[in-house]
Amino acid sequence: MRNPITYFKYIAQEKRRYKHMLARAKALPEEYAFMFDKIQQYMWIHAAGDGMGMISILSGLLDLFEAGVTEGKRVLEITGADVATFCDELLRNTKTWTADWQKALNRDVRRKLERESDFK
């Protein structure tokens, strides 16, 4: 188990970082700010645990969007038209509730079927 004081300091630091990111996102052009908000909403639904792993992903997304603005690109040139797939790719190596649900489903089915096969 983590040291509670260290953990709360970490959470406080990440909250400050997140607030700073929101300010940066608000400064983006309208289409980028809108897209960041929509992607963020989608991704937070999938965040597992304390969700702090999501901060790094969103920070990287913000960096990507700021670079796109600098290069004069439209936001869909970065994300592509299938924004959900873009988000899923960002989440690929992140712990998500979906992954937990998938593991639980497989575990429960395996346990039930293994018990039943023991009696046959």
One Martini backbone bead per residue (centre of mass of N, CA, C, O) as a GRO file, in nm:
protein
  120
    1MET     BB    1   0.098   0.035   0.019
    2ARG     BB    2   0.069   0.352   0.013
    3ASN     BB    3   0.163   0.644   0.113
    4PRO     BB    4  -0.068   0.876   0.194
    5ILE     BB    5   0.095   1.138   0.170
    6THR     BB    6   0.223   1.085  -0.103
    7TYR     BB    7  -0.041   1.042  -0.255
    8PHE     BB    8  -0.171   1.326  -0.197
    9LYS     BB    9   0.056   1.483  -0.332
   10TYR     BB   10   0.020   1.359  -0.608
   11ILE     BB   11  -0.274   1.447  -0.652
   12ALA     BB   12  -0.225   1.750  -0.622
   13GLN     BB   13  -0.027   1.773  -0.858
   14GLU     BB   14  -0.222   1.660  -1.079
   15LYS     BB   15  -0.439   1.878  -1.043
   16ARG     BB   16  -0.262   2.114  -1.126
   17ARG     BB   17  -0.192   2.004  -1.403
   18TYR     BB   18  -0.485   1.987  -1.505
   19LYS     BB   19  -0.557   2.288  -1.479
   20HIS     BB   20  -0.339   2.380  -1.675
   21MET     BB   21  -0.449   2.222  -1.917
   22LEU     BB   22  -0.725   2.363  -1.932
   23ALA     BB   23  -0.607   2.640  -1.996
   24ARG     BB   24  -0.472   2.555  -2.259
   25ALA     BB   25  -0.730   2.453  -2.401
   26LYS     BB   26  -0.883   2.728  -2.391
   27ALA     BB   27  -0.657   2.867  -2.589
   28LEU     BB   28  -0.763   2.731  -2.812
   29PRO     BB   29  -0.913   2.685  -3.071
   30GLU     BB   30  -1.234   2.597  -3.094
   31GLU     BB   31  -1.205   2.313  -3.231
   32TYR     BB   32  -0.990   2.212  -3.029
   33ALA     BB   33  -1.140   2.259  -2.764
   34PHE     BB   34  -1.377   2.079  -2.833
   35MET     BB   35  -1.217   1.817  -2.883
   36PHE     BB   36  -1.083   1.796  -2.610
   37ASP     BB   37  -1.345   1.776  -2.449
   38LYS     BB   38  -1.462   1.522  -2.586
   39ILE     BB   39  -1.224   1.334  -2.535
   40GLN     BB   40  -1.215   1.362  -2.233
   41GLN     BB   41  -1.492   1.247  -2.175
   42TYR     BB   42  -1.442   0.970  -2.300
   43MET     BB   43  -1.186   0.891  -2.131
   44TRP     BB   44  -1.297   0.912  -1.838
   45ILE     BB   45  -1.492   0.671  -1.861
   46HIS     BB   46  -1.226   0.465  -1.885
   47ALA     BB   47  -1.102   0.520  -1.628
   48ALA     BB   48  -0.892   0.386  -1.386
   49GLY     BB   49  -0.898   0.420  -1.075
   50ASP     BB   50  -0.764   0.738  -1.020
   51GLY     BB   51  -0.686   0.850  -1.329
   52MET     BB   52  -0.384   0.961  -1.351
   53GLY     BB   53  -0.297   0.830  -1.628
   54MET     BB   54  -0.462   1.038  -1.804
   55ILE     BB   55  -0.290   1.293  -1.787
   56SER     BB   56  -0.064   1.213  -1.986
   57ILE     BB   57  -0.243   1.177  -2.231
   58LEU     BB   58  -0.367   1.465  -2.233
   59SER     BB   59  -0.098   1.612  -2.255
   60GLY     BB   60  -0.018   1.490  -2.528
   61LEU     BB   61  -0.265   1.592  -2.679
   62LEU     BB   62  -0.212   1.890  -2.632
   63ASP     BB   63   0.057   1.899  -2.777
   64LEU     BB   64  -0.056   1.807  -3.049
   65PHE     BB   65  -0.255   2.043  -3.084
   66GLU     BB   66  -0.051   2.275  -3.067
   67ALA     BB   67   0.106   2.183  -3.316
   68GLY     BB   68  -0.132   2.199  -3.515
   69VAL     BB   69  -0.175   2.500  -3.489
   70THR     BB   70   0.111   2.586  -3.578
   71GLU     BB   71   0.066   2.424  -3.866
   72GLY     BB   72  -0.245   2.480  -3.962
   73LYS     BB   73  -0.435   2.261  -3.868
   74ARG     BB   74  -0.688   2.063  -3.854
   75VAL     BB   75  -0.817   1.855  -3.625
   76LEU     BB   76  -0.895   1.615  -3.828
   77GLU     BB   77  -0.597   1.575  -3.925
   78ILE     BB   78  -0.524   1.435  -3.651
   79THR     BB   79  -0.772   1.235  -3.573
   80GLY     BB   80  -0.980   1.206  -3.764
   81ALA     BB   81  -1.308   1.101  -3.819
   82ASP     BB   82  -1.246   0.867  -3.603
   83VAL     BB   83  -1.237   0.952  -3.281
   84ALA     BB   84  -1.276   0.690  -3.121
   85THR     BB   85  -1.029   0.543  -3.236
   86PHE     BB   86  -0.825   0.749  -3.144
   87CYS     BB   87  -0.885   0.708  -2.843
   88ASP     BB   88  -0.830   0.403  -2.828
   89GLU     BB   89  -0.531   0.436  -2.898
   90LEU     BB   90  -0.458   0.605  -2.649
   91LEU     BB   91  -0.573   0.363  -2.449
   92ARG     BB   92  -0.423   0.095  -2.504
   93ASN     BB   93  -0.192   0.134  -2.243
   94THR     BB   94  -0.437   0.166  -2.045
   95LYS     BB   95  -0.608   0.163  -1.766
   96THR     BB   96  -0.937   0.023  -1.772
   97TRP     BB   97  -1.257  -0.064  -1.720
   98THR     BB   98  -1.291  -0.243  -1.961
   99ALA     BB   99  -1.063  -0.436  -1.888
  100ASP     BB  100  -1.186  -0.521  -1.618
  101TRP     BB  101  -1.449  -0.636  -1.735
  102GLN     BB  102  -1.316  -0.847  -1.915
  103LYS     BB  103  -1.169  -1.002  -1.692
  104ALA     BB  104  -1.420  -1.069  -1.523
  105LEU     BB  105  -1.570  -1.228  -1.732
  106ASN     BB  106  -1.356  -1.444  -1.787
  107ARG     BB  107  -1.326  -1.540  -1.495
  108ASP     BB  108  -1.623  -1.623  -1.438
  109VAL     BB  109  -1.650  -1.828  -1.667
  110ARG     BB  110  -1.411  -2.007  -1.597
  111ARG     BB  111  -1.501  -2.088  -1.312
  112LYS     BB  112  -1.772  -2.214  -1.385
  113LEU     BB  113  -1.673  -2.419  -1.605
  114GLU     BB  114  -1.463  -2.564  -1.430
  115ARG     BB  115  -1.660  -2.670  -1.215
  116GLU     BB  116  -1.843  -2.830  -1.411
  117SER     BB  117  -1.611  -3.014  -1.529
  118ASP     BB  118  -1.547  -3.163  -1.253
  119PHE     BB  119  -1.844  -3.327  -1.262
  120LYS     BB  120  -1.795  -3.502  -1.546
   0.00000   0.00000   0.00000
